[in-house]
C-alpha cells in the first residue's frame, strides 16, 4: 500500500523550552522543522508532502503513524506509547478536516501503524506500509 500527501496552509512553529524540540502552534499542524513531541499526546499532522516526509524522517520507530487508507492525505503522528483511541480519532478527524476530498466523505477508514513498519520511497511523503496494526473508521 502506498500513501501520498495533501496541501494546506502552514502554521508558525513555537519552540518547547523544556525539550528544545520544535512544537507547532496550534499543536495539530506542524512545519517542516517540527517533529513529533514525546510529551503528552499532541498529534502532529503534515500539511504537504515535504512536511509529511520530515515527520517520517524525524519520528521515532515506535511513534504511531496515521493516514487515510487508500486516499492521498496528510500524515499524522502520535508519540510512542500505548494505543490511545481518543488521540488517534482526534488525529484522524484533523486529517479529514484538512482534505476537501475526505471532508466530503461520510466515513473514512484510516491506517494506524508504527513508524518502524513504513518504508520511504523516492517520492517525498510517500511510503510503503509493511504492516498495518489497526484500522480506524471515522
C-alpha positions as CSV (number, residue, x, y, z in Angstrom):
1,X,0.0,0.0,0.0
2,X,1.3,3.4,-0.9
3,X,0.2,6.7,0.6
4,X,0.7,10.3,-0.6
5,X,0.2,13.8,0.8
6,X,-2.3,16.7,0.8
7,X,-1.6,20.5,0.8
8,X,-2.9,23.2,3.2
9,X,-1.7,26.3,4.9
10,X,1.4,26.2,7.2
11,X,1.4,27.3,10.8
12,X,4.2,29.1,12.6
13,X,6.4,26.9,14.8
14,X,6.9,27.5,18.5
15,X,9.9,26.2,20.5
16,X,9.4,23.9,23.5
17,X,11.6,25.3,26.3
18,X,11.9,22.0,28.2
19,X,12.9,19.7,25.4
20,X,14.3,22.1,22.8
21,X,12.2,20.5,20.1
22,X,10.1,22.5,17.7
23,X,6.4,22.5,18.6
24,X,3.6,23.7,16.3
25,X,1.1,26.4,17.1
26,X,-1.6,25.2,17.2
27,X,-0.2,21.8,18.0
28,X,-2.3,19.9,15.4
29,X,-0.3,21.1,12.5
30,X,3.5,21.0,12.0
31,X,6.0,22.8,10.0
32,X,9.0,21.3,8.1
33,X,11.4,21.9,11.0
34,X,9.0,20.3,13.5
35,X,9.0,16.8,14.8
36,X,6.6,14.7,16.9
37,X,6.6,15.7,20.5
38,X,7.4,13.0,23.1
39,X,5.5,14.8,25.8
40,X,1.7,14.1,26.1
41,X,-0.5,13.1,23.2
42,X,0.0,16.1,20.9
43,X,-0.8,14.9,17.4
44,X,1.4,16.2,14.5
45,X,-0.2,16.4,11.1
46,X,1.8,17.3,7.9
47,X,0.4,20.0,5.7
48,X,2.1,18.9,2.5
49,X,4.4,16.3,1.0
50,X,7.6,17.9,2.5
51,X,6.1,18.1,6.0
52,X,4.9,14.5,5.8
53,X,8.4,13.5,4.7
54,X,10.0,15.5,7.6
55,X,7.7,13.8,10.1
56,X,8.7,10.4,8.8
57,X,12.4,11.2,9.0
58,X,12.2,12.6,12.5
59,X,9.8,10.1,14.0
60,X,11.0,7.5,16.5
61,X,10.5,3.9,15.4
62,X,7.6,3.4,17.9
63,X,5.7,6.6,17.1
64,X,2.2,6.0,15.8
65,X,1.6,6.9,12.1
66,X,-1.9,7.6,10.9
67,X,-3.1,8.0,7.3
68,X,-6.3,7.8,5.3
69,X,-6.5,4.3,3.8
70,X,-6.4,4.2,0.0
71,X,-6.6,8.0,-0.3
72,X,-3.9,10.7,-0.6
73,X,-3.9,12.6,2.7
74,X,-1.8,14.2,5.3
75,X,0.3,12.0,7.6
76,X,-0.5,12.1,11.3
77,X,2.0,11.1,14.0
78,X,1.5,10.5,17.7
79,X,4.2,9.9,20.3
80,X,5.2,6.4,21.1
81,X,3.2,4.7,23.9
82,X,0.1,2.7,24.4
83,X,-2.5,2.9,21.7
84,X,-4.8,5.8,22.7
85,X,-8.0,5.5,20.6
86,X,-9.2,9.1,21.6
87,X,-5.9,10.6,20.4
88,X,-5.9,8.5,17.2
89,X,-9.5,9.5,16.4
90,X,-8.8,13.2,17.1
91,X,-5.8,13.0,14.7
92,X,-8.0,11.2,12.1
93,X,-10.5,14.0,12.3
94,X,-7.8,16.6,11.9
95,X,-6.5,14.9,8.8
96,X,-10.1,14.6,7.5
97,X,-10.7,18.3,8.1
98,X,-7.6,19.3,6.1
99,X,-8.7,17.4,2.9
100,X,-11.6,18.6,0.8
101,X,-12.0,15.1,-0.7
102,X,-12.0,13.4,2.7
103,X,-14.2,16.1,4.3
104,X,-16.9,15.3,1.8
105,X,-16.9,11.6,2.6
106,X,-19.3,10.4,5.3
107,X,-16.9,7.7,6.7
108,X,-13.2,7.4,6.1
109,X,-11.0,4.4,7.1
110,X,-7.6,5.2,8.5
111,X,-4.5,3.0,8.7
112,X,-2.7,3.1,12.0
113,X,0.8,1.6,12.4
114,X,4.2,2.3,14.0
115,X,6.8,4.3,12.1
116,X,9.1,1.2,12.0
117,X,6.5,-0.6,9.8
118,X,6.9,2.0,7.0
119,X,9.4,2.2,4.1
120,X,10.2,5.5,2.5
121,X,10.0,5.8,-1.3
122,X,11.9,8.2,-3.6
123,X,8.8,10.4,-3.7
124,X,8.7,12.8,-0.7
125,X,5.8,12.0,1.7
126,X,5.1,8.6,0.1
127,X,5.6,5.4,2.0
128,X,5.1,1.7,1.6
129,X,3.2,0.2,4.6
130,X,4.8,-3.1,5.5
131,X,2.5,-3.9,8.4
132,X,-0.9,-2.4,9.4
133,X,-1.6,-2.6,13.1
134,X,-5.0,-1.0,13.3
135,X,-7.8,0.3,11.1
136,X,-10.0,3.2,12.5
137,X,-13.1,4.5,10.8
138,X,-14.3,8.0,11.4
